[in-house]
Amino acid sequence: MGFRTVVMLSNDHAHEWERDTELGRKISRAMNYASSPERRDMASIGYGQVVECVHADQQTLAMLDGYTAFKHIDAQPWARGPVSDEAIVRLLKSAANKLGYRLVKKPA
């Protein structure tokens, strides 16, 4: 597996990025700074931002807010097979545990 790059673009500026012939180059440059908190400004592409660049075998739980806010909550290694409820619950339980909570299923 390779790497995955996640980009958030502002729809309000779609008229700019839909015609930007340099968009791919901007993303390629910015992806090098997405994981560097002290250089997050370098991850900007003007009307959006590269918010994550990680190995593709990582499953990420994040909160997206506004145009460029990406709050990494938790990540787990890739689980073989399609994304299932089991994989989602595993990630949610891990995140809840890190925040001091316990996720339990409601009684049927």
Secondary structure, 3 states (H helix, E strand, C coil): CCEEEEEEECHHHHHHHCCCCCHHHHHHHHHHHCCCHHHHHHHECCCEEEEEEEECCEEEEEEEECCCEEEEEEEEECCCCCCCHHHHHHHHHHHHHHCCCCCCCCCC
